[in-house]
Amino acid sequence: MRVTWATDQGSPERLNEDFVAAAPGAVVVLDGCGLPLGTDLGCVHGTAWYARSLGTRLLARMLDGLGPQAGPPVAPPEGVHRPARRPLVARLAGAIADVAAAHRASCDLTVPTTPAATVLAVRVRGDLVDYLVLADSTILLERAAGNVEEITGGPYYAAADPSVADAAITGTVPVRELRRVFMLTDGATRLADMFGATDWPGLARLAAEHGPGEVVERTREVERTDPQALRWPRGKACDDATVAVCAFGSR
């Protein structure tokens, strides 16, 4: 697997709260939930710290196999069905528990606005590729046949409760069936799901042919045409944007 990525800060007023990291056979992309400036997070570290800390711990667990020993089973959030064992869920649960333990003594993790993040993860396991999607970031699977499948998560975010990992969408695909996997935070999906400038296959093609940085730059070009967020109402005129492209085989 060959990985390229681009990430860009949405506003000079706040840190880039996205996080991306890769190691041989594994990639993670997180989007810290950026609340309005001045919001009491109950945390002395902040959202960017949380995304970075969770991302590095998750990547380590994906590589060293510590996830299944993360601790005793925990109940899933209300309304979430716990399916049979799925790839990467235990590793995400363990990473969430790790970060909670790292700042529980200094921060109030019971505050509803405690730092949180979306999570994307991809891992090569022999001749298989595992993926995980939690919350509103997106993975695009480009199949060997050329079709593109879009997978966006639901309403649950990683925060302080490890059980939320059960709400993640997961799957496994044979490597031979994939050309590429695209991992995008919601600041990088706007061309397709907000601005209508392209569709999901077009967004994947743009990233594959011109690189992940071009997706970010074209998103910024459209955002600059609507600086007050009037044509396309949105919480942030410019959001942090991250794109990672995972390519397989000789393509």
C-alpha positions in Angstrom: 0.0 0.0 0.0 1.3 3.4 -1.0 -0.1 6.4 0.9 -0.1 10.1 0.0 -2.0 12.8 1.9 -2.6 16.5 2.3 -4.0 18.4 5.2 -4.8 22.1 5.6 -5.9 24.3 8.4 -9.3 25.9 7.9 -8.8 29.1 9.9 -5.8 31.0 11.3 -7.7 31.5 14.5 -7.4 27.8 15.6 -5.1 24.9 15.2 -5.7 22.3 12.6 -7.8 19.8 14.5 -7.5 17.1 11.8 -4.8 14.5 12.2 -3.4 12.0 9.7 -0.6 9.4 10.2 0.6 6.3 8.4 2.9 3.4 9.0 3.6 0.3 6.9 0.2 -1.2 6.3 -1.9 1.2 8.3 -3.4 4.7 8.0 -5.5 6.8 10.4 -7.4 10.1 9.7 -9.2 11.9 12.4 -11.3 15.1 12.5 -11.4 16.8 15.9 -14.9 18.2 16.6 -14.3 21.9 16.5 -16.7 23.7 18.8 -17.1 27.5 18.8 -14.0 29.2 20.2 -14.4 29.8 24.0 -16.5 26.6 24.6 -15.7 25.0 27.9 -14.3 21.6 27.0 -13.6 20.6 30.6 -10.1 19.8 29.2 -6.8 21.7 29.5 -5.4 20.1 26.3 -7.9 20.9 23.6 -9.4 19.2 20.6 -6.3 19.1 18.4 -4.4 17.4 21.2 -7.2 14.9 21.5 -7.3 14.0 17.8 -3.5 13.7 17.7 -3.4 11.5 20.9 -6.2 9.2 19.8 -4.8 8.9 16.3 -1.3 7.9 17.4 -2.6 5.4 20.0 -5.0 3.9 17.4 -2.2 3.6 14.9 0.0 1.9 17.4 -2.7 -0.6 18.4 -3.4 -1.4 14.7 0.2 -2.4 14.4 0.9 -4.1 17.7 -2.3 -6.0 18.2 -3.0 -4.7 21.6 -6.7 -3.9 20.8 -8.2 -7.3 21.8 -6.7 -7.0 25.2 -8.2 -3.5 25.8 -10.2 -4.6 28.8 -13.5 -6.2 29.7 -16.5 -5.9 27.3 -18.4 -2.7 27.5 -22.1 -2.1 26.6 -22.6 -0.2 23.3 -24.5 3.2 23.3 -28.2 3.0 23.6 -29.8 2.1 20.3 -26.6 0.6 18.9 -26.6 -3.1 18.1 -23.5 -4.9 19.0 -22.7 -7.2 16.0 -20.2 -10.1 15.9 -16.5 -9.3 16.3 -15.4 -6.8 13.6 -12.0 -5.7 12.5 -10.4 -2.6 14.3 -13.3 -2.0 16.7 -11.5 -3.4 19.7 -8.4 -1.4 18.7 -10.4 1.8 18.6 -12.0 1.1 21.9 -8.6 0.5 23.5 -7.2 3.7 22.0 -10.2 5.7 23.4 -9.6 4.2 26.8 -5.9 5.0 26.6 -6.6 8.7 25.9 -9.2 8.9 28.6 -6.8 7.5 31.1 -4.1 9.9 30.0 -6.1 13.0 30.9 -8.8 11.9 33.4 -6.7 13.2 36.3 -6.4 16.7 34.9 -9.7 17.1 33.0 -13.4 16.6 33.5 -14.4 13.9 31.0 -18.0 14.1 32.0 -18.6 17.5 30.4 -20.8 16.9 27.3 -18.4 19.0 25.2 -15.3 17.0 26.2 -13.0 16.8 23.1 -14.1 14.3 20.5 -13.2 13.3 17.0 -14.3 11.4 13.9 -12.2 8.4 13.0 -11.1 6.7 9.8 -8.8 3.7 9.8 -7.4 1.4 7.1 -5.2 -1.6 7.6 -3.6 -4.2 5.3 -3.8 -7.7 6.8 -2.2 -10.1 4.5 -4.3 -10.2 1.3 -7.1 -8.3 3.0 -7.9 -4.6 3.7 -9.8 -3.7 6.8 -11.5 -0.3 7.2 -13.3 1.6 9.9 -15.5 4.7 9.8 -16.8 6.5 12.9 -18.9 9.7 12.6 -19.2 12.0 9.6 -15.9 11.5 7.8 -15.9 9.5 4.6 -14.1 6.6 3.0 -14.3 5.9 -0.7 -13.5 2.5 -2.0 -12.4 2.4 -5.6 -12.9 -1.1 -6.8 -10.7 -2.9 -9.4 -13.7 -2.7 -11.7 -13.6 1.1 -11.5 -16.8 1.7 -9.4 -16.6 3.9 -6.3 -18.4 3.1 -3.1 -19.0 5.9 -0.5 -19.1 5.1 3.2 -19.9 7.9 5.7 -20.4 7.2 9.4 -23.3 8.0 11.7 -23.9 10.4 14.6 -21.5 8.9 17.2 -18.1 10.4 17.8 -15.0 9.1 19.7 -14.7 11.0 23.0 -14.2 9.4 26.5 -16.4 6.3 26.3 -14.7 3.3 24.6 -18.1 1.7 23.9 -18.8 4.1 21.1 -16.4 2.1 19.0 -19.2 -0.4 18.5 -21.1 2.3 16.4 -18.3 2.3 13.8 -18.9 1.0 10.3 -16.4 -1.6 9.5 -15.6 -4.0 6.6 -13.0 -6.1 5.0 -12.2 -6.3 1.2 -9.6 -8.5 -0.6 -6.7 -6.4 -1.8 -7.1 -7.8 -5.3 -10.5 -6.1 -5.5 -9.2 -2.6 -4.7 -7.4 0.1 -6.7 -7.5 2.7 -4.0 -9.1 3.8 -0.8 -9.7 7.5 -0.2 -10.0 8.8 3.4 -11.6 12.3 3.7 -12.6 14.5 6.6 -15.9 16.4 6.0 -13.9 19.6 5.2 -12.6 17.7 2.2 -15.8 16.2 1.0 -17.6 19.5 0.3 -17.0 19.5 -3.4 -19.3 16.4 -3.6 -21.7 16.6 -0.7 -22.1 20.3 -0.2 -21.1 22.4 -3.3 -22.3 20.0 -6.0 -19.1 20.6 -8.0 -18.6 16.9 -8.6 -19.9 13.5 -7.4 -18.1 10.8 -5.4 -16.5 9.1 -8.4 -15.4 12.6 -9.6 -13.9 13.4 -6.3 -12.0 10.1 -6.2 -10.7 10.7 -9.8 -9.5 14.2 -8.8 -7.5 12.9 -5.9 -6.1 9.9 -7.9 -5.1 11.9 -11.0 -4.0 15.2 -9.4 -3.2 14.3 -5.8 -4.9 14.9 -2.5 -3.6 18.5 -2.3 -5.7 19.4 -5.4 -8.9 18.3 -3.7 -8.1 20.7 -0.8 -7.1 23.6 -3.1 -10.3 23.3 -5.3 -12.4 23.2 -2.1 -10.7 26.4 -1.0 -11.4 28.0 -4.4 -15.1 27.3 -4.0 -15.2 28.4 -0.4 -13.6 31.7 -1.3 -16.5 32.5 -3.7 -18.9 32.3 -0.7 -17.0 33.8 2.3 -20.1 34.5 4.3 -21.5 31.0 3.9 -24.7 32.3 2.3 -24.9 30.3 -0.8 -24.0 27.1 1.0 -24.9 27.6 4.6 -22.3 25.9 6.8 -20.9 26.1 10.3 -17.5 27.1 9.1 -16.8 29.1 6.0 -13.5 27.1 5.7 -13.0 23.9 7.6 -9.9 21.9 8.2 -9.5 19.5 5.3 -7.6 16.3 5.0 -7.4 13.7 2.2 -5.4 10.5 2.3 -5.1 8.2 -0.8 -4.1 4.6 -0.3 -3.1 2.9 -3.6 -2.8 -0.9 -4.1 -0.9 -3.0 -6.6 0.8 -1.4 -9.6 -2.0 1.1 -10.3 
